[in-house]
């Protein structure tokens, strides 16, 4: 046995950060003995993991005015990302890593489920280490990663300084923060009997915790633990797929099979084949299915909601535990609603990301507007109102929104 084969036989498995959702590829990599896969569904989730939940899209160094750099706290040997992802795609994610000088010497490989020479050329011009199309051989990728690790460990990374002047981070004004603390303490004292009675009612109706804890994204894409009174049955998350078709914000239905491919002779497709959700389909159908997955999820008459839950949602009592989020500084009384991680990830495009340059709030402009007119609101209207608040908010404007919130606090329809 020669020395080269001995090195391979005693090599340690590689820690691979895999970003994507293709079940078939992911399973193949997970079953490969020389890969230890750490899986993230999207690039924003990966960025939070790589930075220990410290990532801030808009944060810059106050002295140099360039992007903040982060300490490498995760030990990985390579990053493998699917090219097409919602929100931040693999190329944008790679550029962001370069800007914040994170894992610059970690091999970065893109997987594309269709062949596109223009995208491939752009990827290599950007500095991507390798780009694989359609078929993937774990053994070949392992060999490539080991070579890249050795090569990149011996080269000097040239610093990159790029600053987007439009990406100014949000800082909570001192008067707003003082107002939040004072009003929140007063509210907790006054509302504590209601909160205690609510906790008892929730526990009597159904077993499980009285509160609901989830990860949310607030100002500057900052992630935090978000508190609410539990208004659903304990197995609500498991039943999400059963009620997804009731989503008020779904405006398009994907085809079961591609209508354009059906017009062609057997074996031919209208566009290149890609793997999507573990199924090999044409790119046109995959794109159509992606477009049906809207950023917001809102279900009218959700069967997962308890009887107590319907009442506390209608009266907004379920929101009261967020007063503790305000005391912690995660949120403000008035601002744009903090979003679940997957929804925030879908809003990283510049057109809509402006909403994150404002405080996360207990109440906000779009909630007041919808409750005031008692009508439905499209996804685009919510985006626009969130952006408007981020660009035009003021302390006295917040006071007016609080007064409008009190005026319509008791309502017939939950938002």
C-alpha positions in Angstrom: 0.0 0.0 0.0 1.5 3.4 -1.0 1.7 6.4 1.4 -1.0 8.3 -0.5 -3.6 5.5 0.0 -2.6 5.1 3.6 -3.3 8.9 4.2 -6.8 8.4 2.7 -7.5 5.4 4.8 -6.6 7.1 8.1 -8.2 10.4 7.2 -10.7 11.9 9.6 -14.3 12.5 8.4 -15.0 16.0 7.3 -17.4 18.4 9.0 -19.6 19.7 6.3 -22.1 22.6 6.6 -24.8 21.7 4.1 -27.3 24.5 3.1 -30.4 23.4 1.3 -33.5 21.2 1.2 -33.0 18.6 -1.5 -33.7 15.4 0.3 -32.1 13.1 -2.2 -28.7 14.9 -2.2 -28.7 15.4 1.5 -29.4 11.7 2.2 -26.5 10.7 -0.2 -24.1 13.0 1.7 -25.3 11.9 5.1 -24.8 8.3 4.2 -21.2 8.9 2.9 -18.9 7.8 5.8 -16.3 10.6 5.3 -18.9 13.4 5.7 -20.4 14.6 9.0 -23.3 16.8 7.8 -24.5 19.8 9.7 -27.7 20.8 7.9 -29.2 24.3 7.6 -32.3 24.9 5.6 -31.4 28.4 4.3 -28.5 30.9 4.3 -29.9 33.2 7.0 -30.2 30.2 9.4 -26.6 29.2 8.5 -25.3 32.7 9.1 -26.9 32.8 12.6 -25.4 29.4 13.3 -21.9 30.4 12.1 -21.9 33.6 14.3 -23.6 32.1 17.4 -26.8 34.1 16.7 -24.8 37.3 16.6 -25.2 38.1 12.9 -26.5 41.6 12.1 -27.1 42.3 8.4 -26.8 46.1 8.8 -24.1 46.4 11.5 -20.9 48.3 10.7 -17.9 49.2 12.7 -18.5 52.7 14.2 -15.0 53.9 13.5 -14.1 52.3 10.1 -17.7 52.3 8.8 -17.0 48.9 7.2 -18.7 45.6 7.9 -18.3 44.0 11.4 -16.1 40.9 11.4 -17.0 37.8 13.5 -15.0 35.3 15.3 -15.1 31.8 13.8 -16.8 29.8 16.6 -17.9 26.8 14.5 -15.4 24.2 13.4 -16.2 23.1 9.8 -14.1 21.8 7.0 -16.2 23.0 4.1 -19.5 24.7 3.2 -21.7 23.1 0.5 -24.7 25.1 -0.6 -27.5 24.5 -3.1 -27.5 27.3 -5.6 -31.2 28.2 -5.7 -32.5 29.0 -2.2 -35.3 31.4 -1.1 -34.2 34.9 -0.1 -30.4 34.7 0.0 -29.0 32.4 -2.6 -25.6 30.7 -2.4 -23.7 33.5 -4.3 -25.1 36.3 -2.1 -24.3 34.2 1.0 -20.7 33.7 -0.2 -20.3 37.4 -0.8 -21.6 38.2 2.6 -19.1 35.8 4.2 -16.3 37.6 2.4 -17.6 41.0 3.6 -17.6 40.0 7.2 -14.3 38.1 6.8 -15.8 34.8 8.1 -14.5 31.4 7.1 -12.4 32.9 4.3 -10.2 29.8 4.1 -13.0 27.3 4.4 -13.7 25.6 1.0 -17.1 26.8 -0.4 -18.8 24.6 -3.0 -22.1 25.2 -4.9 -24.4 22.5 -6.1 -26.7 23.4 -9.0 -29.5 21.0 -10.2 -29.4 22.5 -13.7 -26.6 23.5 -16.0 -26.1 27.2 -16.6 -22.7 28.3 -17.9 -23.3 32.0 -17.2 -24.1 31.4 -13.5 -21.2 29.0 -13.2 -18.8 31.7 -14.7 -20.2 34.3 -12.3 -19.7 32.0 -9.4 -16.0 31.4 -10.2 -15.5 35.1 -10.8 -16.9 35.8 -7.4 -14.4 33.4 -5.9 -16.4 30.2 -5.3 -14.0 27.3 -4.9 -16.0 24.8 -7.0 -19.3 24.4 -8.8 -21.0 21.1 -9.5 -24.0 20.7 -11.8 -26.7 18.0 -11.9 -24.8 14.9 -10.7 -22.7 14.8 -7.5 -20.1 12.3 -6.5 -19.4 12.5 -2.7 -16.0 10.8 -3.1 -14.9 13.3 -5.7 -16.2 16.2 -3.6 -14.4 14.9 -0.6 -11.1 14.7 -2.6 -11.6 18.2 -3.8 -12.3 19.6 -0.3 -9.2 18.0 1.1 -7.1 19.6 -1.7 -8.7 23.0 -1.2 -8.2 22.9 2.6 -4.5 22.3 2.1 -4.2 24.9 -0.7 -6.2 27.6 1.1 -4.3 27.1 4.4 -1.1 28.2 2.6 -2.4 31.3 0.8 -3.0 34.8 2.1 -6.5 36.1 1.9 -6.7 39.5 0.4 -9.0 41.8 2.5 -12.2 43.0 0.9 -13.8 46.3 2.0 -17.2 47.0 0.5 -19.8 49.1 2.1 -23.4 49.6 1.0 -24.3 53.1 2.3 -28.0 52.1 2.2 -27.5 49.3 4.8 -27.5 51.6 7.9 -28.2 49.7 11.1 -31.0 50.6 13.4 -30.3 52.0 16.9 -33.2 52.6 19.3 -33.4 56.3 20.4 -32.9 56.8 24.1 -36.3 58.5 24.7 -38.0 55.6 23.0 -36.2 53.1 25.1 -37.0 54.9 28.4 -40.6 55.2 27.4 -40.7 51.5 26.6 -39.3 50.5 30.0 -41.5 52.8 32.0 -44.8 52.0 30.2 -44.0 48.3 30.2 -43.5 48.2 34.0 -46.7 50.0 34.5 -48.5 47.7 32.2 -47.2 44.6 33.9 -48.4 45.8 37.3 -51.9 46.6 35.9 -52.3 43.6 33.7 -50.8 40.9 36.1 -54.3 39.7 37.3 -55.4 39.1 33.7 -52.1 37.3 32.9 -52.5 35.1 35.9 -56.1 34.2 35.0 -55.1 33.5 31.4 -52.4 31.1 32.5 -54.9 29.2 34.7 -57.5 29.0 31.9 -54.9 27.7 29.4 -53.7 25.0 31.8 -57.3 23.9 32.5 -58.3 23.5 28.9 -55.3 21.6 27.6 -52.1 20.1 28.9 -48.7 21.6 28.0 -46.9 24.8 28.8 -48.9 28.0 29.2 -46.5 30.0 27.1 -45.2 29.5 23.5 -41.6 30.2 22.8 -40.2 30.6 19.3 -37.2 32.1 17.5 -38.0 35.5 15.9 -36.0 38.0 13.9 -36.2 41.7 14.8 -34.3 44.9 14.1 -31.1 44.4 12.1 -32.0 40.7 11.6 -31.3 40.1 15.3 -32.7 36.7 16.4 -34.3 36.3 19.9 -36.7 34.2 22.0 -40.2 35.4 21.5 -42.9 34.9 24.2 -46.7 34.5 23.8 -49.4 32.8 25.7 -50.1 29.4 24.1 -53.3 29.7 22.0 -53.1 26.4 20.1 -53.1 22.8 21.0 -49.7 21.4 22.0 -49.4 19.4 18.7 -50.1 22.5 16.5 -46.7 22.5 14.8 -47.0 18.9 13.7 -50.4 19.6 12.1 -49.1 22.6 10.1 -49.0 20.7 6.8 -52.6 19.7 7.3 -53.8 23.3 7.3 -51.2 24.9 5.0 -53.8 25.0 2.1 -55.9 27.4 4.2 -53.2 30.1 4.1 -54.8 33.4 3.3 -51.6 34.7 1.5 -51.3 31.9 -1.0 -52.3 33.5 -4.3 -51.0 30.8 -6.7 -51.5 27.0 -6.9 -48.6 24.9 -8.3 -49.4 22.3 -10.9 -49.2 18.6 -10.0 -47.3 18.0 -13.3 -45.9 20.5 -15.7 -48.5 21.4 -18.3 -45.7 22.5 -20.8 -43.9 19.2 -20.4 -47.1 17.3 -21.0 -47.3 18.8 -24.5 -43.9 17.4 -25.4 -42.9 13.8 -26.5 -42.1 11.3 -23.7 -38.6 11.9 -22.3 -38.5 15.6 -23.2 -38.9 18.5 -20.8 -39.6 22.2 -21.3 -36.7 23.1 -19.1 -33.7 21.4 -17.4 -34.5 18.8 -14.8 -33.8 19.7 -11.1 -34.2 18.0 -7.8 -36.8 19.7 -5.6 -38.1 18.3 -2.3 -36.6 14.9 -3.3 -38.4 14.8 -6.7 -36.9 15.2 -10.1 -39.0 17.7 -12.0 -38.4 20.4 -14.6 -37.1 23.8 -13.5 -40.3 25.5 -14.6 -42.4 23.4 -12.2 -39.9 23.8 -9.4 -39.9 27.6 -9.8 -43.7 27.6 -9.7 -43.8 25.6 -6.5 -41.2 27.9 -4.9 -43.4 30.9 -5.8 -46.4 29.4 -4.0 -44.5 29.5 -0.7 -45.3 33.0 0.5 -43.3 34.7 3.3 -46.4 35.1 5.5 -48.6 32.4 6.9 -52.0 33.4 8.2 -54.9 30.9 8.5 -58.5 32.0 9.1 -60.5 29.9 11.5 -57.5 27.7 12.2 -58.7 24.4 13.7 -55.5 24.1 15.8 -56.6 27.0 18.0 -58.1 26.2 21.4 -61.3 27.9 22.8 -59.3 30.0 25.2 -56.9 30.7 22.4 -59.6 32.2 20.2 -60.6 34.6 23.0 -57.0 35.7 23.9 -56.2 36.2 20.2 -59.4 38.2 19.6 -58.5 40.5 22.5 -54.7 40.3 22.0 -54.2 39.0 25.5 -51.9 36.3 23.9 -49.4 39.1 23.2 -49.0 40.2 26.8 -45.9 38.0 27.6 -44.0 40.1 25.0 -43.9 42.8 27.6 -40.9 40.8 28.9 -39.3 40.9 25.5 -39.6 44.7 25.6 -38.0 44.9 29.0 -35.1 42.7 27.7 -34.6 45.1 24.8 -35.6 42.5 22.1 -38.6 44.6 21.1 -40.3 48.0 21.5 -43.9 48.8 22.2 -44.3 50.1 18.6 -42.5 48.7 15.6 -42.6 46.1 12.9 -43.7 42.7 14.0 -40.8 40.3 14.5 -40.9 37.4 12.0 -40.2 33.7 12.3 -36.8 32.8 10.9 -38.1 31.2 7.7 -40.3 34.2 7.0 -37.5 36.7 7.7 -35.1 34.7 5.4 -37.6 35.2 2.5 -37.5 39.0 3.0 -33.7 39.5 2.6 -34.1 41.1 -0.8 -33.3 44.8 -0.7 -36.8 45.8 -1.8 -38.4 44.5 1.4 -35.4 44.2 3.9 -35.9 47.9 4.9 -38.5 46.7 7.4 -35.7 45.4 9.6 -34.2 48.8 10.0 -36.8 49.6 12.7 -37.6 48.2 16.1 -39.5 45.0 16.5 -42.8 46.0 18.1 -45.7 44.7 20.1 -48.0 46.7 17.8 -47.3 48.5 14.6 -48.6 50.3 11.6 -50.0 47.4 9.6 -51.8 45.9 12.6 -53.5 49.2 13.3 -54.4 49.8 9.7 -56.0 46.4 9.3 -57.8 46.4 12.6 -59.1 49.9 11.9 -60.7 49.0 8.6 -61.6 45.4 9.5 -60.5 43.9 6.2 -58.0 41.6 4.7 -54.5 42.8 3.8 -52.3 41.4 1.0 -48.7 40.4 1.6 -47.5 43.3 -0.5 -49.5 45.8 1.6 -47.9 44.5 4.8 -44.4 44.8 3.2 -45.1 48.4 2.1 -46.5 49.4 5.5 -43.5 47.9 7.3 -41.1 49.7 5.0 -43.0 52.9 5.4 -42.8 52.7 9.2 -39.1 51.9 9.1 -38.4 55.0 7.0 -40.8 57.5 8.7 -41.1 56.5 12.4 -40.8 59.0 15.1 -41.4 59.1 18.9 -44.6 61.1 18.5 -45.7 59.0 15.7 -45.4 56.0 18.0 -47.6 57.7 20.6 -50.3 58.2 18.0 -50.1 54.5 17.0 -50.4 53.4 20.7 -53.5 55.6 21.1 -55.0 54.1 17.9 -54.2 50.6 19.2 -56.1 51.2 22.4 -59.1 52.6 20.5 -59.5 49.3 18.6 -58.1 46.9 21.1 -61.3 44.8 21.5 -62.1 43.4 18.0 -64.0 40.7 16.4 -61.3 39.4 14.1 -57.8 38.5 15.1 -54.8 39.7 13.2 
